[in-house]
Amino acid sequence: MTYYDIAYIVDPRSQDPASLESDITRHVTACGGVVHGLENWGVTVLAYPVHGATRAVRCQAGIECNSRALSSIRRRMARSALRHLVMKRRRFIEDALLLALRGAAENSPRRRK
C-alpha cells in the first residue's frame, strides 16, 4: 500500500463536499485501504474562474491505498471536482502543527541535558 495526499476544490453550488468525501472513504475501504484524514478547509474565492465558478470549497484527504483504488478515486475526481492534485508520499505525514511541536520539544534546552 502507498500513501497519497489528495488536494481538491469543489464548486459548492453543484457538488456537496461531504458526498465526495464519503465516496473517497468508500472506494479506499472497499479496496482494503485506510483513510488517515479528511479535512474541509472551507469556502475560498478563486483567483480566476474555473468552469464558471468563482468560489470553491478546498479539501484535503490523506489515504493509504493500492493503485486500483487510486484510479477509481481519480476518475471520480475528474467528474466531480473543479481541480484536483494527487501526491504520492513515502510515508504518512502527520499534521504539520504536531510535527512542529514535536520538533520544538526535541530541540528544547531541557531535553539536551
N, C-alpha and C positions, 0 to 999 in steps of 0.2 A: 504494500500500500504506500502511496505517496501523499505528501501533504501539499495542499493548494490553498492559496488565498484568492478569493474572487471578489472584485470590486465592481459594482454595477449601479447604474442610475435608472430609475423607473419614473415614467410620467404618472403623477398622482391622479390625473383626470381619467386615464384609461385603464390603469393596472393597479391593483392593490398590492403593495409590497409584501404584506403578510401572506398572500396566496403564493407568491413566488418563493418566499422563504419556506413555506410548507412543501412546495414542490421540490426544492433543493434537498430538504431533510428526507423526504420520501424516496427520492432517487438514490441518495447516498446510502441510506439504511437498507434499502432493498438489495443493493449490491454488496452488502456486508461492510460498508464504510462507517466512519464516525464523523459527526458534525461537532467541531470543537467550539464554535461560537458563531452566532448570527447577530450582527449589530445594525441597527437602523439609525443613521446619523441625522435624519430629519430632512426637511424641505430646504432646498437651496435655489438661488436664482442662477441660471446658467449664463455664462459669458456670451454665448451666442445661441440662437435657436437650433435645436436638434429635433428633426422631424416635426417642426412646428411648435414644439414645447419650449417654453421659456423658464419653467420651474421643473425641478425634479427632486425625487427622494433618493438620497445617497445611502447605499447599503454595502455591507461587507460580510463575507462568510469565510470562515476557516474550516476546511474539511480535510479528511483523510480518506481517500478512495482509490479505486482502480481506474484504468483507462476507460472501461465501459461506462461506468457511472459518470465520469467526466464528460465523455462525448454526449451523453444524454442531457446533462446539465447545459452544455454549450448550445445544443440545439434549442433547448427551452429558452435560454438567454437571448439567442438570436431572434426569436419570435417576440419575446415579451419585454426585454429591457431596451432602453434607448441606446445605451453603450454598456459594454462590459469588458473586463480585463481579468484574465486568469494567470496567476503567477505560481510557478512551481517552487516549492521550498524543500530544502534538505531535511528540515525538521520543523516541528510545530514551534512557532514563535509566540510566546506569551504576550499579554498586554504590555505595551511599552512602559506604562507607569510602574507596573510591578517589576519589570526589568531594571528600570532606573532606580527604584527604591532598593532592590537587592544589590545593585552595584554600589550605591552610596553606602549601604551598611557594610559591605565587604571592604570598602576603602576607608572606613572611618578610623581615626587615630586610636580609639579604644580597641578596635578589632586587631590592630597590628601588634599589640603588646604581647 
